[in-house]
């Protein structure tokens, strides 16, 4: 299952936040299968276009979009103190990734690559 309404909604304080998270999931990945990983971890997931998904929980909401090559682009909003939690989850899914967290002024605040 790659879509699910089960799971917590994004926290009210994050709903008004501009996107502060960008990243890439590397490898020959199927976007639907990646969305399924998030669903099994208790996140919500919905199709946002023919081949993209939006996944979310109370502290993060991101779009998963297939890139021109084998990678998946990831962008959205995250509670800044939960970046390590997201990185741990992606590692648990067995994914290779790069994440960038930005501050309110658009400056790079932190990077994680695995």
Number of C-alpha atoms within 10 A of each C-alpha: 11 19 18 18 14 12 15 13 16 18 14 10 10 16 16 9 13 14 19 21 24 19 20 20 24 17 13 10 14 14 20 18 12 19 27 20 18 21 23 12 13 16 23 25 26 17 17 13 9 6 12 18 23 20 26 26 21 18 22 22 26 21 22 25 20 20 13 8 9 12 19 23 20 23 20 20 23 27 18 16 9 12 20 12 11 15 19 13 15 18 13 10 13 9 16 15 20 17 20 18 23 19 14 11 7 11 10 13 12 13 14 13 11 13
